[in-house]
Amino acid sequence: MQQQLHTIDYIVFLIYFVIVSSYGYWVYNRKKKALQDSKDFFLAEGSLTWWAIGASLIASNISAEQFIGQSGSGFKMGLAIATYEWMAAATLLVVAIFFMPIYLKNKIYTMPQFLTQRYSSTVSTIMAVFWLLLYVIVNLTSILFLGALAINTISGINFWVCMGGLALFAIVITLGGMKVIGYTDVIQVFFLILGGLATTYMALNMVSEHFGSSGVLNGFSLMVDHGNDHFHMLFKQGNPNYLDLPGLSILLGGMWIVNLNYWGCNQYITQRALGADLPTARNGILFAAFLKLLMPVIVVLPGIAAYVLYKEGMFQTEMQSNGALNPDRAYPILLNLLPIGLKGLSFAALTAAIVASLAGKANSISTIFTLDIYKKFFNPAATEKHLVHVGKIAIMVAMGLAIVISPFMGIDKKGGFQFIQEYTGFVSPGIFAIFILGFFWKKTTAKAALVAAVIVFPLSMFLKVLPGYADLSALSNFGLAAVNVDSGLYEIPFIDRMGLVFLVVVAVMVVVSLTDTKAEPKGLEIDAEMFKPKGAFAVGAVIVCGILAALYTIFW
């Protein structure tokens, strides 16, 4: 499988690198102020257009774990994994309509700042430290490691050279501030989509040619015919993949918590829109929703194509890893089969996805550390210029830590996506509960938020290990448990576990708030009028919902 890149591929990649770097430098010089303040550096206040916001949201979200991991999931379980992308499109609309107006109305620039205004400095500090640890140790580290591993697998370039090159490229972009990240992300998304579509085109064409036909549409039709079991969005109990995607829960249960927490309560994501006015922020998020509808074509269909060809006897050796079938090898195999030149384009697309995610994550780490830790506790009188300087140092330190830590994290291509999901999923229900009650229930107290932050991880762990101590077979009647093929025990599916933890945490927060009689109601400034979608955004939102309804109807 180790097919090296050719000279033409490197030239194509070099063209991509020069375009992104040159454009970033041009944006930096054209839009920089005589005195760059912290809001300009971290948020690009008033500088990002709707299309830059939307592109930056997608570029920051899509990385190696999507290209490699979701293609592998497409190979293993089929189109159902696309629910992460398509449900995200619906979630983005919810965030644009309900969350973003609250943030912008109350001049929220960081998530810890929201917690300070709504609850207390103690809650804010605890969560700021938690987010920093999570972003550096889990997210930044895994994105960098998985990205380097993917590029090493495809190109044959030394792993540490790949890691160092990705980190350096991301640092250069990040040091330009959020506006450079936002506008270069437009170029990154262009390469990401163009290169991704090239791989999908080739994969569908291969299916078509294998069965004696030609054309992409024929290839898709043949995929549906010969891999029909991979074209269902909802799994029933008994399906070996039910624990990963438990039936209707992906539409009505915990999947909403996964998405709403990620897209609405995450500095890494919301930061792109926090510096804009409401119409611009909403239109940017709508653009991201449309791009999300396209993502499964790029990251899932190639995996299904590889599955169909594997069933036909192709890639039997290449798909093996340590003597076992490894679905995550599907995308690198297909990419290595691309013609010279086109392979360079797809290689650039993968690199673009990784670098954009690294830059976005590093900027968020820098923002939280500088504004919510350093300025708050170490140097309240710091000048704007000094804060920007500290932010740049934080970026380099965070990337250095990620490089040092990554070899000890036990991440690999097969487990990387699960690594991220597991560690964030243990706390996501608590974070989302704190935010959603803080938004819409004035009686929620700081004590309740603190209790939620403390109990969410132990509660998640308890439900995780419970199958080893209790018989959960009765829960299967309600769709809340299924048999783990490996252990033979009934387990609560990951998505359902998040939903249950969320409900328990909300109930505890309500009880604590109602019994905390000394606390004064402390709501944010909210105007019902600001939640009404208007103009082009309203029309676009209806179109997105219509497309989603059609997709789920066709592939139910």
RODO-2510 file (C-alpha; in nm, 4 decimals, decimal comma):
residues 556
     n   res          X          Y          Z
     1     m     0,0000     0,0000     0,0000
     2     q     0,2950     0,2339     0,0560
     3     q     0,2791     0,4109    -0,2791
     4     q     0,4899     0,7242    -0,2620
     5     l     0,3873     1,0644    -0,3882
     6     h     0,5366     1,1554    -0,7260
     7     t     0,7069     1,4785    -0,8237
     8     i     0,3884     1,6168    -0,9806
     9     d     0,1970     1,5400    -0,6577
    10     y     0,4523     1,7379    -0,4580
    11     i     0,4252     2,0263    -0,7053
    12     v     0,0453     2,0292    -0,6637
    13     f     0,0886     2,0227    -0,2863
    14     l     0,3464     2,3026    -0,3047
    15     i     0,1029     2,5146    -0,5066
    16     y    -0,1569     2,4638    -0,2320
    17     f     0,0971     2,5604     0,0367
    18     v     0,2062     2,8759    -0,1495
    19     i    -0,1549     2,9842    -0,2140
    20     v    -0,2589     2,9456     0,1510
    21     s     0,0555     3,1079     0,2897
    22     s     0,0528     3,3987     0,0433
    23     y    -0,3175     3,4644     0,0937
    24     g    -0,2764     3,4522     0,4716
    25     y     0,0104     3,6997     0,4566
    26     w    -0,1926     3,9283     0,2295
    27     v    -0,4935     3,9163     0,4644
    28     y    -0,2701     3,9869     0,7634
    29     n    -0,1152     4,2938     0,6040
    30     r    -0,4367     4,4259     0,4499
    31     k    -0,6498     4,3971     0,7605
    32     k    -0,4046     4,4531     1,0448
    33     k    -0,4494     4,7540     1,2657
    34     a    -0,1773     4,9919     1,3756
    35     l    -0,2371     4,8536     1,7245
    36     q    -0,3777     4,5029     1,7241
    37     d    -0,6001     4,4533     2,0281
    38     s    -0,7015     4,1249     2,1887
    39     k    -1,0519     4,1173     2,0419
    40     d    -0,9115     4,1709     1,6945
    41     f    -0,6492     3,8964     1,7400
    42     f    -0,8712     3,6354     1,9048
    43     l    -1,2078     3,7117     1,7415
    44     a    -1,1336     3,9153     1,4268
    45     e    -1,4061     4,1488     1,5522
    46     g    -1,6112     4,2755     1,2583
    47     s    -1,3591     4,1426     1,0029
    48     l    -1,5066     3,8069     0,8961
    49     t    -1,7755     3,7852     0,6280
    50     w    -2,0510     3,5229     0,6392
    51     w    -1,8736     3,3016     0,3871
    52     a    -1,5472     3,3196     0,5844
    53     i    -1,7307     3,2258     0,9073
    54     g    -1,9068     2,9307     0,7430
    55     a    -1,5934     2,8006     0,5731
    56     s    -1,3915     2,8390     0,8932
    57     l    -1,6484     2,6422     1,0940
    58     i    -1,6206     2,3479     0,8534
    59     a    -1,2435     2,3690     0,8110
    60     s    -1,1985     2,3634     1,1883
    61     n    -1,4382     2,0717     1,2270
    62     i    -1,3160     1,8398     0,9505
    63     s    -0,9784     1,6769     1,0143
    64     a    -0,7978     1,3449     0,9848
    65     e    -1,0450     1,1719     1,2170
    66     q    -1,3239     1,2513     0,9690
    67     f    -1,1361     1,1601     0,6511
    68     i    -0,9831     0,8450     0,7971
    69     g    -1,2235     0,7584     1,0802
    70     q    -1,5579     0,8287     0,9136
    71     s    -1,4511     0,6625     0,5891
    72     g    -1,3559     0,3634     0,8033
    73     s    -1,6964     0,3789     0,9718
    74     g    -1,8552     0,3992     0,6258
    75     f    -1,6722     0,0764     0,5406
    76     k    -1,7813    -0,0866     0,8670
    77     m    -2,1383     0,0358     0,9182
    78     g    -2,2363     0,2333     0,6092
    79     l    -2,4286     0,5552     0,5539
    80     a    -2,5633     0,5581     0,9108
    81     i    -2,2391     0,7235     1,0266
    82     a    -2,3414     1,0233     0,8117
    83     t    -2,5884     1,1090     1,0877
    84     y    -2,3017     1,2888     1,2664
    85     e    -2,2767     1,5243     0,9674
    86     w    -2,6443     1,5591     0,8752
    87     m    -2,7613     1,6032     1,2336
    88     a    -2,4913     1,8691     1,2690
    89     a    -2,6602     2,0639     0,9873
    90     a    -2,9854     2,0718     1,1875
    91     t    -2,7941     2,1547     1,5057
    92     l    -2,6235     2,4513     1,3412
    93     l    -2,9651     2,6000     1,2667
    94     v    -3,0633     2,5643     1,6339
    95     v    -2,7388     2,7326     1,7407
    96     a    -2,7887     3,0165     1,4916
    97     i    -3,1499     3,0796     1,5991
    98     f    -3,1280     3,0350     1,9781
    99     f    -2,7670     3,0383     2,1009
   100     m    -2,5926     3,3015     1,8917
   101     p    -2,8381     3,5852     1,9720
   102     i    -2,7789     3,5302     2,3454
   103     y    -2,4002     3,5374     2,3058
   104     l    -2,3999     3,8480     2,0884
   105     k    -2,6685     4,0352     2,2870
   106     n    -2,4650     3,9882     2,6053
   107     k    -2,1281     4,0572     2,4355
   108     i    -1,9903     3,7118     2,5152
   109     y    -1,6422     3,6528     2,3688
   110     t    -1,5393     3,3302     2,5440
   111     m    -1,7301     3,0429     2,6996
   112     p    -1,5725     3,0993     3,0451
   113     q    -1,6835     3,4633     3,0206
   114     f    -2,0409     3,3409     2,9719
   115     l    -2,0084     3,1269     3,2853
   116     t    -1,8751     3,4253     3,4816
   117     q    -2,1621     3,6518     3,3756
   118     r    -2,4292     3,3890     3,4260
   119     y    -2,2994     3,1995     3,7298
   120     s    -1,9778     3,2923     3,9101
   121     s    -1,6055     3,3330     3,8719
   122     t    -1,5513     2,9984     4,0457
   123     v    -1,7609     2,8064     3,7918
   124     s    -1,5870     2,9916     3,5105
   125     t    -1,2364     2,9176     3,6358
   126     i    -1,3052     2,5475     3,6921
   127     m    -1,4430     2,5096     3,3403
   128     a    -1,1664     2,7219     3,1843
   129     v    -0,9010     2,4942     3,3348
   130     f    -1,0982     2,1884     3,2263
   131     w    -1,1331     2,3168     2,8685
   132     l    -0,7624     2,3957     2,8472
   133     l    -0,6718     2,0438     2,9616
   134     l    -0,9242     1,8848     2,7283
   135     y    -0,8245     2,0950     2,4270
   136     v    -0,4503     2,0418     2,4728
   137     i    -0,4296     1,6848     2,6031
   138     v    -0,7151     1,5303     2,4041
   139     n    -0,8127     1,7394     2,1026
   140     l    -0,4959     1,9165     1,9857
   141     t    -0,2810     1,6127     2,0628
   142     s    -0,5043     1,3649     1,8816
   143     i    -0,5592     1,5899     1,5763
   144     l    -0,1833     1,6375     1,5404
   145     f    -0,1006     1,2702     1,5983
   146     l    -0,3731     1,1321     1,3715
   147     g    -0,2924     1,3867     1,1030
   148     a     0,0767     1,3030     1,1038
   149     l    -0,0018     0,9305     1,1013
   150     a    -0,2400     0,9687     0,8060
   151     i     0,0075     1,1736     0,6015
   152     n     0,2897     0,9340     0,6886
   153     t     0,0773     0,6380     0,5725
   154     i    -0,0089     0,8032     0,2421
   155     s     0,3193     0,9734     0,1549
   156     g     0,5837     0,7652     0,3275
   157     i     0,7366     1,0834     0,4765
   158     n     0,8870     1,0284     0,8232
   159     f     0,6207     1,0478     1,0954
   160     w     0,8061     1,3068     1,3045
   161     v     0,8719     1,5211     0,9990
   162     c     0,4985     1,5101     0,9246
   163     m     0,4132     1,6078     1,2813
   164     g     0,6656     1,8909     1,2926
   165     g     0,5598     2,0222     0,9519
   166     l     0,1904     2,0230     1,0418
   167     a     0,2568     2,1954     1,3738
   168     l     0,4788     2,4613     1,2115
   169     f     0,2292     2,5296     0,9304
   170     a    -0,0561     2,5627     1,1831
   171     i     0,1483     2,7928     1,4104
   172     v     0,2304     3,0281     1,1224
   173     i    -0,1392     3,0606     1,0346
   174     t    -0,2512     3,0907     1,3977
   175     l    -0,0039     3,3662     1,4825
   176     g    -0,1823     3,5889     1,2317
   177     g    -0,4930     3,5865     1,4525
   178     m    -0,8515     3,4832     1,3911
   179     k    -0,8997     3,6869     1,0736
   180     v    -0,6063     3,5103     0,9042
   181     i    -0,7432     3,1745     1,0218
   182     g    -1,0926     3,2641     0,9010
   183     y    -0,9931     3,3778     0,5536
   184     t    -0,7302     3,1104     0,4904
   185     d    -0,9927     2,8559     0,5951
   186     v    -1,1869     2,9568     0,2826
   187     i    -0,8921     2,8333     0,0744
   188     q    -0,8528     2,5281     0,2971
   189     v    -1,2186     2,4339     0,2477
   190     f    -1,1845     2,4785    -0,1289
   191     f    -0,8968     2,2284    -0,1386
   192     l    -1,0707     2,0055     0,1158
   193     i    -1,3875     1,9785    -0,0939
   194     l    -1,2154     1,9643    -0,4334
   195     g    -0,9658     1,6985    -0,3256
   196     g    -1,2298     1,5068    -0,1323
   197     l    -1,4661     1,5010    -0,4283
   198     a    -1,1803     1,3789    -0,6487
   199     t    -1,1334     1,0763    -0,4215
   200     t    -1,5096     1,0096    -0,4153
   201     y    -1,5297     1,0403    -0,7949
   202     m    -1,2482     0,7895    -0,8381
   203     a    -1,3998     0,5481    -0,5831
   204     l    -1,7432     0,5485    -0,7490
   205     n    -1,5813     0,5126    -1,0912
   206     m    -1,3869     0,2093    -0,9663
   207     v    -1,7103     0,0450    -0,8517
   208     s    -1,8698     0,1196    -1,1867
   209     e    -1,5758    -0,0204    -1,3867
   210     h    -1,5503    -0,3307    -1,1677
   211     f    -1,9039    -0,4284    -1,2638
   212     g    -1,8477    -0,3553    -1,6327
   213     s    -2,0145    -0,0166    -1,6432
   214     s    -1,8962     0,3434    -1,6428
   215     g    -1,9833     0,6743    -1,4814
   216     v    -2,0204     0,8034    -1,1272
   217     l    -2,3999     0,7761    -1,1136
   218     n    -2,3854     0,4152    -1,2287
   219     g    -2,1205     0,3551    -0,9632
   220     f    -2,3482     0,4907    -0,6913
   221     s    -2,6416     0,2809    -0,8174
   222     l    -2,4229    -0,0309    -0,8167
   223     m    -2,3043     0,0514    -0,4650
   224     v    -2,6649     0,0637    -0,3465
   225     d    -2,7407    -0,2679    -0,5185
   226     h    -2,4330    -0,4567    -0,3967
   227     g    -2,4035    -0,2925    -0,0557
   228     n    -2,7673    -0,2411     0,0315
   229     d    -2,7046    -0,3246     0,3974
   230     h    -2,4817    -0,0148     0,4100
   231     f    -2,7526     0,2282     0,2987
   232     h    -2,9770     0,2419     0,6060
   233     m    -2,9669     0,5377     0,8451
   234     l    -3,1206     0,3649     1,1486
   235     f    -3,0035     0,0381     1,3062
   236     k    -3,2311    -0,2038     1,4883
   237     q    -3,1375    -0,4002     1,7981
   238     g    -2,9376    -0,7029     1,6958
   239     n    -2,7306    -0,5063     1,4486
   240     p    -2,3620    -0,5357     1,5529
   241     n    -2,3267    -0,1570     1,5172
   242     y    -2,6257    -0,0737     1,7394
   243     l    -2,4045     0,0229     2,0355
   244     d    -2,2430     0,2927     1,8198
   245     l    -2,5642     0,4264     1,6644
   246     p    -2,8646     0,3106     1,8675
   247     g    -3,1687     0,3456     1,6419
   248     l    -3,4009     0,6389     1,6996
   249     s    -3,1727     0,7807     1,9690
   250     i    -2,9660     0,9411     1,6956
   251     l    -3,2720     1,1464     1,5980
   252     l    -3,4520     1,1911     1,9295
   253     g    -3,1928     1,1329     2,2031
   254     g    -2,8298     1,1761     2,2944
   255     m    -2,7074     1,2729     1,9478
   256     w    -2,8600     1,6168     2,0066
   257     i    -2,6436     1,6557     2,3190
   258     v    -2,3307     1,5567     2,1260
   259     n    -2,4033     1,8130     1,8574
   260     l    -2,5490     2,0993     2,0609
   261     n    -2,2588     2,0854     2,3043
   262     y    -2,0021     2,0742     2,0244
   263     w    -2,1520     2,3420     1,7995
   264     g    -2,3088     2,5681     2,0613
   265     c    -2,1032     2,5517     2,3839
   266     n    -1,7538     2,5040     2,2449
   267     q    -1,5032     2,7903     2,2268
   268     y    -1,3269     2,6127     1,9409
   269     i    -1,6380     2,6468     1,7232
   270     t    -1,8416     2,9441     1,8452
   271     q    -1,5362     3,1700     1,8401
   272     r    -1,5692     3,2084     1,4638
   273     a    -1,9031     3,3875     1,4919
   274     l    -1,8630     3,5760     1,8203
   275     g    -1,6941     3,8745     1,6574
   276     a    -1,9686     3,9325     1,3972
   277     d    -2,3110     4,0953     1,4063
   278     l    -2,6144     3,8641     1,4291
   279     p    -2,7176     3,8585     1,0568
   280     t    -2,3573     3,7875     0,9485
   281     a    -2,3115     3,5198     1,2160
   282     r    -2,6388     3,3501     1,1242
   283     n    -2,5672     3,3520     0,7510
   284     g    -2,2202     3,2112     0,8146
   285     i    -2,3620     2,9296     1,0263
   286     l    -2,6255     2,8610     0,7576
   287     f    -2,3472     2,8309     0,4980
   288     a    -2,1734     2,5820     0,7271
   289     a    -2,4991     2,3823     0,7509
   290     f    -2,5142     2,3515     0,3711
   291     l    -2,1505     2,2378     0,3616
   292     k    -2,2304     1,9805     0,6317
   293     l    -2,4927     1,8261     0,4035
   294     l    -2,2138     1,7679     0,1502
   295     m    -1,9582     1,6161     0,3890
   296     p    -2,0826     1,2523     0,3802
   297     v    -2,0236     1,2523     0,0032
   298     i    -1,6580     1,3249     0,0771
   299     v    -1,5900     1,1259     0,3947
   300     v    -1,8461     0,8397     0,3972
   301     l    -1,9133     0,7327     0,0368
   302     p    -1,5465     0,6410    -0,0290
   303     g    -1,5595     0,4022     0,2674
   304     i    -1,8772     0,2353     0,1368
   305     a    -1,7186     0,2059    -0,2084
   306     a    -1,4163     0,0351    -0,0526
   307     y    -1,6531    -0,2038     0,1299
   308     v    -1,8292    -0,3045    -0,1929
   309     l    -1,4969    -0,3591    -0,3715
   310     y    -1,3629    -0,5531    -0,0708
   311     k    -1,6650    -0,7837    -0,0884
   312     e    -1,5743    -0,8403    -0,4525
   313     g    -1,2255    -0,9590    -0,3571
   314     m    -1,0238    -0,6375    -0,3879
   315     f    -0,7905    -0,4909    -0,1216
   316     q    -0,7888    -0,8176     0,0748
   317     t    -0,4288    -0,7743     0,1861
   318     e    -0,4241    -0,3940     0,2013
   319     m    -0,7191    -0,3805     0,4432
   320     q    -0,5377    -0,5999     0,6959
   321     s    -0,3562    -0,4557     0,9960
   322     n    -0,1754    -0,6883     1,2394
   323     g    -0,3629    -0,9836     1,0925
   324     a    -0,7103    -0,8280     1,1329
   325     l    -0,9404    -0,6255     0,9089
   326     n    -0,8895    -0,2545     0,9778
   327     p    -1,1687    -0,0384     0,8275
   328     d    -0,9637     0,2787     0,8823
   329     r    -0,7301     0,1738     0,6021
   330     a    -1,0072     0,2273     0,3451
   331     y    -0,9452     0,5968     0,2726
   332     p    -0,5628     0,5789     0,2476
   333     i    -0,5962     0,2821     0,0111
   334     l    -0,8321     0,4709    -0,2195
   335     l    -0,6222     0,7855    -0,2055
   336     n    -0,3114     0,5891    -0,3028
   337     l    -0,4918     0,4648    -0,6146
   338     l    -0,5538     0,8162    -0,7464
   339     p    -0,3728     0,9203    -1,0661
   340     i    -0,0540     1,1252    -1,0354
   341     g    -0,1407     1,4898    -0,9738
   342     l    -0,4886     1,4127    -0,8488
   343     k    -0,3306     1,2283    -0,5589
   344     g    -0,1386     1,5458    -0,4763
   345     l    -0,4654     1,7400    -0,4748
   346     s    -0,6301     1,4946    -0,2346
   347     f    -0,3155     1,4927    -0,0216
   348     a    -0,3451     1,8721    -0,0056
   349     a    -0,7128     1,8359     0,0938
   350     l    -0,6245     1,6090     0,3846
   351     t    -0,3446     1,8429     0,4935
   352     a    -0,5770     2,1433     0,4664
   353     a    -0,8310     1,9735     0,6933
   354     i    -0,5665     1,8903     0,9532
   355     v    -0,3923     2,2300     0,9520
   356     a    -0,7219     2,4231     0,9712
   357     s    -0,8342     2,2156     1,2699
   358     l    -0,4998     2,2604     1,4442
   359     a    -0,5024     2,6373     1,3861
   360     g    -0,8587     2,6750     1,5125
   361     k    -0,7942     2,4641     1,8212
   362     a    -0,4678     2,6449     1,9028
   363     n    -0,6400     2,9834     1,8712
   364     s    -0,9146     2,8744     2,1114
   365     i    -0,6601     2,7467     2,3633
   366     s    -0,4764     3,0784     2,3380
   367     t    -0,8003     3,2761     2,3785
   368     i    -0,9145     3,0959     2,6939
   369     f    -0,5692     3,1005     2,8548
   370     t    -0,5032     3,4677     2,7797
   371     l    -0,8429     3,6219     2,8529
   372     d    -0,9791     3,3863     3,1191
   373     i    -0,6654     3,2764     3,3074
   374     y    -0,3711     3,5110     3,2482
   375     k    -0,5563     3,8434     3,2408
   376     k    -0,7919     3,7426     3,5205
   377     f    -0,5392     3,6060     3,7713
   378     f    -0,1868     3,7055     3,6699
   379     n    -0,1984     4,0473     3,5050
   380     p    -0,5356     4,2288     3,5185
   381     a    -0,3697     4,5528     3,4036
   382     a    -0,2083     4,3976     3,0943
   383     t    -0,2133     4,6143     2,7825
   384     e    -0,3813     4,4943     2,4626
   385     k    -0,0418     4,4551     2,2941
   386     h     0,0856     4,2442     2,5836
   387     l    -0,2236     4,0200     2,5760
   388     v    -0,1708     3,9532     2,2047
   389     h     0,1950     3,8702     2,2793
   390     v     0,0926     3,6282     2,5563
   391     g    -0,1631     3,4726     2,3227
   392     k     0,1057     3,4026     2,0626
   393     i     0,3323     3,2422     2,3229
   394     a     0,0408     3,0256     2,4407
   395     i    -0,0102     2,9022     2,0841
   396     m     0,3505     2,7853     2,0526
   397     v     0,3565     2,6288     2,4003
   398     a     0,0290     2,4390     2,3377
   399     m     0,1571     2,2992     2,0069
   400     g     0,4863     2,1999     2,1688
   401     l     0,3035     2,0202     2,4488
   402     a     0,0901     1,8334     2,1948
   403     i     0,4010     1,7081     2,0150
   404     v     0,5616     1,5927     2,3415
   405     i     0,2465     1,4303     2,4857
   406     s     0,1107     1,2532     2,1768
   407     p     0,3403     0,9444     2,1784
   408     f     0,2266     0,8616     2,5326
   409     m    -0,1495     0,8881     2,4689
   410     g    -0,1961     0,5485     2,3062
   411     i    -0,3717     0,7011     2,0052
   412     d    -0,3736     0,5123     1,6786
   413     k    -0,5678     0,5386     1,3564
   414     k    -0,8156     0,2775     1,4607
   415     g    -0,8876     0,4259     1,8018
   416     g    -0,8250     0,7940     1,7482
   417     f    -1,1806     0,8964     1,6649
   418     q    -1,3121     0,6893     1,9577
   419     f    -1,0403     0,8401     2,1787
   420     i    -1,1786     1,1898     2,1174
   421     q    -1,5431     1,0870     2,1508
   422     e    -1,4922     0,8901     2,4733
   423     y    -1,3041     1,1568     2,6644
   424     t    -1,5272     1,4441     2,5592
   425     g    -1,8465     1,2385     2,5925
   426     f    -1,7913     1,1771     2,9628
   427     v    -1,8396     1,5469     3,0362
   428     s    -2,0447     1,6833     2,7439
   429     p    -2,3850     1,6214     2,9097
   430     g    -2,2843     1,8266     3,2148
   431     i    -2,1458     2,1160     3,0117
   432     f    -2,4562     2,1293     2,7947
   433     a    -2,6857     2,1154     3,0996
   434     i    -2,4999     2,4085     3,2578
   435     f    -2,5328     2,6126     2,9395
   436     i    -2,8908     2,5312     2,8422
   437     l    -3,0311     2,5976     3,1906
   438     g    -2,8148     2,9075     3,2135
   439     f    -2,9674     3,0353     2,8907
   440     f    -3,3327     2,9769     2,9573
   441     w    -3,3961     2,9351     3,3330
   442     k    -3,3131     3,2366     3,5493
   443     k    -3,3436     3,0398     3,8735
   444     t    -3,0451     2,8181     3,7906
   445     t    -2,7811     2,8931     4,0548
   446     a    -2,4019     2,8893     4,0614
   447     k    -2,4163     2,6112     4,3214
   448     a    -2,6198     2,3977     4,0804
   449     a    -2,3644     2,4572     3,8043
   450     l    -2,0810     2,3562     4,0374
   451     v    -2,2633     2,0369     4,1368
   452     a    -2,3211     1,9540     3,7696
   453     a    -1,9534     2,0037     3,6887
   454     v    -1,8532     1,7747     3,9767
   455     i    -2,0979     1,4848     3,9243
   456     v    -2,1038     1,4483     3,5452
   457     f    -1,7782     1,2531     3,5065
   458     p    -1,8357     1,0057     3,7947
   459     l    -2,1928     0,9498     3,6746
   460     s    -2,0771     0,8803     3,3194
   461     m    -1,8109     0,6404     3,4471
   462     f    -2,0656     0,4619     3,6664
   463     l    -2,2926     0,3913     3,3672
   464     k    -1,9892     0,2884     3,1632
   465     v    -1,8719     0,0194     3,4087
   466     l    -2,2211    -0,0827     3,5277
   467     p    -2,2526    -0,3828     3,2856
   468     g    -1,9726    -0,5573     3,4723
   469     y    -2,1725    -0,5488     3,7980
   470     a    -2,5396    -0,5550     3,6975
   471     d    -2,7654    -0,7304     3,4488
   472     l    -2,8982    -0,4664     3,2099
   473     s    -3,0968    -0,7028     2,9889
   474     a    -3,4285    -0,5531     3,1060
   475     l    -3,3259    -0,2174     2,9593
   476     s    -3,3104    -0,3756     2,6144
   477     n    -3,6908    -0,3781     2,6084
   478     f    -3,6776     0,0028     2,6039
   479     g    -3,3940     0,0203     2,3522
   480     l    -3,1497     0,1414     2,6197
   481     a    -2,9171    -0,1605     2,6182
   482     a    -2,7718    -0,3982     2,3633
   483     v    -2,5309    -0,6915     2,3661
   484     n    -2,1632    -0,6141     2,3171
   485     v    -2,0375    -0,8713     2,0666
   486     d    -1,6955    -0,8897     2,2304
   487     s    -1,7969    -0,9184     2,5977
   488     g    -2,1405    -1,0798     2,5635
   489     l    -2,2727    -0,8323     2,8220
   490     y    -2,5595    -0,5891     2,7807
   491     e    -2,4262    -0,2357     2,7587
   492     i    -2,5858     0,1068     2,7429
   493     p    -2,5022     0,2569     2,4007
   494     f    -2,2727     0,5572     2,4192
   495     i    -2,5340     0,7948     2,2759
   496     d    -2,8023     0,6733     2,5199
   497     r    -2,5602     0,6974     2,8121
   498     m    -2,5051     1,0647     2,7324
   499     g    -2,8803     1,1220     2,7181
   500     l    -2,9381     0,9540     3,0542
   501     v    -2,6541     1,1455     3,2198
   502     f    -2,7899     1,4721     3,0815
   503     l    -3,1389     1,4066     3,2234
   504     v    -2,9978     1,3158     3,5658
   505     v    -2,7706     1,6224     3,5740
   506     v    -3,0585     1,8537     3,4749
   507     a    -3,2793     1,7025     3,7456
   508     v    -3,0058     1,7510     4,0072
   509     m    -2,9473     2,1107     3,8948
   510     v    -3,3186     2,1883     3,9218
   511     v    -3,3374     2,0427     4,2735
   512     v    -3,0225     2,2236     4,3906
   513     s    -3,1434     2,5528     4,2417
   514     l    -3,4879     2,5310     4,4006
   515     t    -3,3426     2,4467     4,7420
   516     d    -3,0783     2,7199     4,7231
   517     t    -3,3063     2,9880     4,8686
   518     k    -3,0280     3,2397     4,9321
   519     a    -2,9326     3,2716     4,5652
   520     e    -3,0804     3,5591     4,3652
   521     p    -3,2131     3,4927     4,0116
   522     k    -2,9370     3,5851     3,7659
   523     g    -3,0477     3,5636     3,4059
   524     l    -2,8910     3,7044     3,0919
   525     e    -3,0403     3,9770     2,8769
   526     i    -3,2877     3,8085     2,6429
   527     d    -3,5398     3,9527     2,3996
   528     a    -3,7883     3,7111     2,2415
   529     e    -3,7754     3,9103     1,9177
   530     m    -3,4094     3,8258     1,8622
   531     f    -3,4870     3,4536     1,8249
   532     k    -3,6989     3,5051     1,5122
   533     p    -3,5208     3,3949     1,1928
   534     k    -3,5480     3,6532     0,9160
   535     g    -3,4818     3,7068     0,5452
   536     a    -3,2445     3,4862     0,3503
   537     f    -3,1472     3,2946     0,6635
   538     a    -3,5086     3,1840     0,7218
   539     v    -3,5413     3,0674     0,3591
   540     g    -3,2084     2,8832     0,3736
   541     a    -3,3002     2,7152     0,7019
   542     v    -3,6224     2,5805     0,5494
   543     i    -3,4246     2,4447     0,2525
   544     v    -3,1765     2,2682     0,4832
   545     c    -3,4611     2,1093     0,6802
   546     g    -3,6286     1,9991     0,3557
   547     i    -3,3097     1,8345     0,2288
   548     l    -3,2603     1,6556     0,5610
   549     a    -3,6187     1,5279     0,5576
   550     a    -3,5698     1,3974     0,2042
   551     l    -3,2397     1,2242     0,2888
   552     y    -3,3805     1,0461     0,5939
   553     t    -3,6953     0,9498     0,4028
   554     i    -3,4922     0,7953     0,1201
   555     f    -3,2366     0,6143     0,3354
   556     w    -3,4454     0,5386     0,6457
***
